Amino acid sequence: MEKSFEIIYKDNKKGFKSPDGKIVIEAKFIDVRNFECEVAAVLDKDGWGFIRYDGDYMIKPVFKNCFDFYDDVALVENQRSKWGLINKTGKMLLEHQFHGCYNFNDGIALMRYRNRWGLVDTSGDVIVEPVFDDASPFSEGLCRVKFHRKYGFIDNTGTFMISPEFDQASSFSEGLANVEINGKCGYINKKGEFVIEPTFEVCLPFSKKGYTVVFLDGNKKYLDKSGKLYESRPIILE
């Protein structure tokens, strides 16, 4: 069961206390992150490692960088700036070979090998070989990728749910993604259908309040999800 520890600061070092204020792990680390999967990432003079609730190392501090544990696995970077995947015993599930990554989301991580991106799962299996020219973290169940100079969207199996046909694209936000085609941008739904036609010079992602900012004929305007334009920011849009 995950314990709720709070980070403490003392003499430029960090540790943890319990919710009732009791010091449970002395402030002796250069940096720490919150506990995930019953372990916390901590940084000391030798690098990043992982500790248990008692403050003892579960995995020694040998890494240049790392992500928090997710589903009992963690992405870690070695001192040669290569990323791999370990489990909570420190066993390598995926050798240090990747040049960059995004952390797990819905059981899938994005991994970069040289200039190409692919997908791996929590077992360390490569779901999709690095074939994409660009990629963004999964958002609302889809991942924006660039393939053969065009942008589209894949699911967590690597299957294109929206074909790569756009010149530019942003990740989905509030059910819509802004995309550019032939020098103009608009908004598509998760079926790849334009719900707001590409007529703008600039489009920003929708906010949770239901509106966004666009530029039309060089002028800044506000846009709601129905496609209605406003000269000033709407107060509330349901």
C-alpha positions as CSV (number, residue, x, y, z in Angstrom):
1,M,0.0,0.0,0.0
2,E,1.4,3.4,-1.0
3,K,2.3,5.6,1.9
4,S,1.8,9.3,1.9
5,F,5.1,10.9,2.6
6,E,5.9,14.6,2.2
7,I,9.2,16.1,1.0
8,I,11.2,18.1,3.5
9,Y,14.0,20.6,3.0
10,K,16.9,21.2,5.4
11,D,20.3,22.7,4.7
12,N,19.8,22.5,0.9
13,K,19.1,18.7,1.2
14,K,15.8,16.8,0.9
15,G,14.1,14.0,2.8
16,F,10.7,12.8,3.8
17,K,8.2,13.2,6.7
18,S,4.9,11.4,7.5
19,P,1.6,13.3,7.4
20,D,1.8,13.8,11.2
21,G,5.2,15.6,10.8
22,K,7.5,12.8,11.9
23,I,10.8,12.7,10.1
24,V,10.9,9.3,8.4
25,I,13.9,9.8,6.1
26,E,16.5,12.4,7.0
27,A,17.2,15.3,4.6
28,K,20.4,13.9,3.1
29,F,19.7,13.8,-0.7
30,I,20.4,16.5,-3.3
31,D,17.0,15.9,-4.8
32,V,14.1,13.5,-4.3
33,R,10.8,12.7,-6.0
34,N,7.6,11.4,-4.5
35,F,7.1,7.7,-3.8
36,E,5.6,5.7,-6.7
37,C,5.1,1.9,-6.6
38,E,6.5,2.0,-3.0
39,V,9.9,3.5,-4.1
40,A,11.2,7.0,-4.6
41,A,13.8,8.3,-7.0
42,V,16.6,10.2,-5.1
43,L,19.8,11.9,-6.2
44,D,23.1,11.9,-4.4
45,K,26.6,12.6,-5.4
46,D,26.9,9.4,-7.4
47,G,23.7,9.8,-9.4
48,W,20.0,8.8,-9.3
49,G,18.8,5.7,-7.5
50,F,15.7,4.4,-5.8
51,I,15.0,4.0,-2.1
52,R,12.4,2.1,0.0
53,Y,10.2,3.6,2.7
54,D,13.0,3.0,5.3
55,G,15.4,5.2,3.3
56,D,17.6,2.3,2.2
57,Y,18.6,1.9,-1.4
58,M,16.6,-0.6,-3.4
59,I,18.5,0.3,-6.5
60,K,21.9,2.0,-6.1
61,P,22.4,5.6,-7.4
62,V,24.2,4.9,-10.6
63,F,22.0,6.7,-13.2
64,K,22.4,10.0,-14.9
65,N,18.6,10.5,-14.9
66,C,15.4,8.5,-14.5
67,F,11.6,8.6,-14.5
68,D,9.5,7.5,-11.5
69,F,8.4,3.9,-11.4
70,Y,5.3,3.0,-13.3
71,D,3.6,-0.4,-13.0
72,D,6.8,-1.6,-11.2
73,V,9.2,-0.6,-14.0
74,A,11.2,2.6,-14.6
75,L,13.0,4.2,-17.5
76,V,16.6,5.1,-16.6
77,E,19.5,6.9,-18.3
78,N,23.0,5.6,-17.8
79,Q,26.2,7.8,-17.7
80,R,26.6,7.4,-21.4
81,S,23.2,9.2,-22.0
82,K,21.4,6.0,-23.2
83,W,18.0,5.1,-21.9
84,G,16.8,1.6,-20.9
85,L,14.2,-0.1,-18.7
86,I,14.5,-1.8,-15.3
87,N,12.3,-3.5,-12.8
88,K,12.2,-3.1,-9.0
89,T,15.1,-5.5,-8.6
90,G,17.3,-3.5,-10.9
91,K,17.1,-6.1,-13.6
92,M,17.4,-4.7,-17.1
93,L,14.3,-5.4,-19.1
94,L,15.5,-3.3,-22.0
95,E,19.1,-2.5,-22.5
96,H,20.5,1.0,-22.5
97,Q,20.3,1.8,-26.2
98,F,17.8,4.7,-26.7
99,H,18.8,8.4,-27.0
100,G,15.6,9.8,-25.5
101,C,12.1,8.9,-24.3
102,Y,8.8,10.0,-22.9
103,N,7.5,8.2,-19.8
104,F,4.8,5.5,-19.8
105,N,1.2,6.4,-20.5
106,D,-1.5,3.7,-20.6
107,G,1.3,1.1,-20.5
108,I,3.3,2.5,-23.5
109,A,6.5,4.6,-23.6
110,L,7.9,6.5,-26.5
111,M,11.6,5.7,-27.2
112,R,13.9,7.5,-29.5
113,Y,16.8,5.8,-31.3
114,R,18.9,8.3,-33.1
115,N,16.3,10.5,-34.9
116,R,13.4,8.0,-34.9
117,W,10.7,7.2,-32.4
118,G,9.1,3.9,-31.5
119,L,6.9,2.3,-28.8
120,V,7.8,-0.1,-26.0
121,D,5.6,-1.7,-23.3
122,T,6.3,-2.4,-19.6
123,S,7.7,-5.8,-20.4
124,G,10.4,-4.2,-22.4
125,D,9.0,-5.5,-25.7
126,V,9.3,-3.2,-28.7
127,I,5.7,-2.7,-29.9
128,V,6.7,-0.5,-32.9
129,E,10.3,-0.1,-34.1
130,P,11.6,3.4,-34.3
131,V,10.2,4.6,-37.6
132,F,8.6,8.0,-36.8
133,D,10.4,11.2,-37.5
134,D,8.7,13.0,-34.5
135,A,6.4,12.1,-31.7
136,S,4.6,13.7,-28.7
137,P,3.4,12.0,-25.5
138,F,0.0,10.3,-25.7
139,S,-2.9,12.6,-25.1
140,E,-6.5,11.5,-24.8
141,G,-5.5,8.1,-26.0
142,L,-3.7,9.2,-29.2
143,C,-0.1,10.0,-30.0
144,R,0.9,12.6,-32.6
145,V,3.6,11.3,-34.9
146,K,5.4,12.5,-38.0
147,F,5.8,9.8,-40.7
148,H,7.1,10.5,-44.2
149,R,7.0,14.3,-43.6
150,K,3.3,14.3,-42.6
151,Y,1.6,14.2,-39.2
152,G,-1.0,11.8,-38.1
153,F,-2.1,10.0,-34.9
154,I,-1.6,6.5,-33.6
155,D,-3.0,4.4,-30.8
156,N,-1.0,2.4,-28.3
157,T,-0.5,-0.5,-30.7
158,G,1.1,1.9,-33.3
159,T,-1.9,1.7,-35.6
160,F,-2.8,4.9,-37.4
161,M,-6.2,6.0,-36.2
162,I,-5.8,9.3,-38.2
163,S,-3.7,9.0,-41.4
164,P,-0.5,11.1,-41.7
165,E,-1.7,13.8,-44.1
166,F,-1.2,17.1,-42.2
167,D,1.7,19.5,-42.5
168,Q,1.6,20.3,-38.8
169,A,-0.4,19.0,-35.9
170,S,-0.7,19.4,-32.1
171,S,-1.8,16.8,-29.6
172,F,-5.5,16.3,-28.7
173,S,-7.0,18.7,-26.1
174,E,-10.6,18.7,-25.1
175,G,-11.4,16.2,-27.9
176,L,-9.9,18.3,-30.7
177,A,-6.5,18.7,-32.3
178,N,-5.3,21.7,-34.3
179,V,-3.8,20.7,-37.6
180,E,-2.4,22.5,-40.6
181,I,-2.8,21.8,-44.2
182,N,-1.9,23.9,-47.2
183,G,-0.8,26.8,-45.0
184,K,-4.1,27.0,-43.0
185,C,-5.0,25.5,-39.7
186,G,-8.3,24.2,-38.2
187,Y,-9.5,21.5,-35.8
188,I,-10.2,17.8,-36.2
189,N,-12.0,15.2,-34.0
190,K,-10.7,11.8,-33.2
191,K,-12.1,10.4,-36.4
192,G,-9.9,12.8,-38.4
193,E,-12.8,14.9,-39.5
194,F,-12.6,18.7,-39.6
195,V,-15.1,20.1,-37.2
196,I,-13.7,23.6,-37.7
197,E,-12.4,24.1,-41.2
198,P,-8.7,25.2,-41.8
199,T,-9.1,28.9,-42.3
200,F,-6.7,30.3,-39.7
201,E,-3.1,31.4,-39.8
202,V,-2.4,30.3,-36.2
203,C,-4.4,27.9,-34.0
204,L,-3.7,27.0,-30.3
205,P,-5.1,24.0,-28.4
206,F,-8.5,24.3,-26.7
207,S,-8.5,25.1,-23.0
208,K,-10.7,23.3,-20.4
209,K,-12.9,26.3,-20.5
210,G,-14.0,25.4,-24.0
211,Y,-12.2,28.1,-26.0
212,T,-8.9,28.8,-27.7
213,V,-7.0,31.5,-29.5
214,V,-6.6,31.8,-33.3
215,F,-5.3,34.4,-35.7
216,L,-7.4,35.3,-38.7
217,D,-6.2,37.9,-41.3
218,G,-3.5,38.8,-38.8
219,N,-5.9,39.5,-36.0
220,K,-6.1,37.7,-32.7
221,K,-9.5,36.2,-32.0
222,Y,-11.2,33.7,-29.6
223,L,-12.9,30.6,-30.8
224,D,-15.3,28.2,-29.2
225,K,-15.8,24.5,-30.1
226,S,-18.8,25.3,-32.2
227,G,-16.6,27.5,-34.4
228,K,-18.0,30.8,-33.2
229,L,-15.5,33.7,-33.1
230,Y,-15.2,36.3,-30.4
231,E,-13.3,39.6,-30.4
232,S,-12.6,39.3,-26.6
233,R,-12.2,36.4,-24.3
234,P,-15.4,34.6,-23.4
235,I,-16.2,34.7,-19.7
236,I,-17.7,31.1,-19.6
237,L,-18.4,28.6,-22.3
238,E,-20.2,25.5,-21.3
